[in-house]
Amino acid sequence: MKEYILCAAIYYSDGETHQGQPDNIETGFVVAGRRHSDCYCTVMAIVGLDKTIEMRLHNVACQMDRKMHQGFITTLNRYVGRAEAYQIAKAADQIKFGGEATDKDNQILISENLY
């Protein structure tokens, strides 16, 4: 079966084992969404941050920087980082928007490159 990118995801390494995670995740958990910003909103809800507080998602990511990583979920139920996701999406002809800019930026996938 050929591997494709399904959606954006954020991996949060809390050191604990959780059920229902991608096959290659032993500890921590993965939150999936159409775009990474959707994932951050879910993480904010999980960790109990009040959405009405004037806080940018980027600041939340910086606070959790060593534990949180942006990536993607594939059709083979794997969590992959941006660089590997780029290779998978390129091989599957999934990069539809901004591919030229992505090629110049260290070949990493951003969710906006996909439909």
Secondary structure as GFF3:
##gff-version 3
##sequence-region A 1 115
A	DSSP	beta_strand	5	12	.	.	.	ID=ss1
A	DSSP	beta_strand	29	33	.	.	.	ID=ss2
A	DSSP	alpha_helix	36	46	.	.	.	ID=ss3
A	DSSP	alpha_helix	57	63	.	.	.	ID=ss4
A	DSSP	beta_strand	68	74	.	.	.	ID=ss5
A	DSSP	beta_strand	79	81	.	.	.	ID=ss6
A	DSSP	alpha_helix	82	91	.	.	.	ID=ss7
A	DSSP	alpha_helix	99	104	.	.	.	ID=ss8
A	DSSP	three_ten_helix	111	113	.	.	.	ID=ss9
###
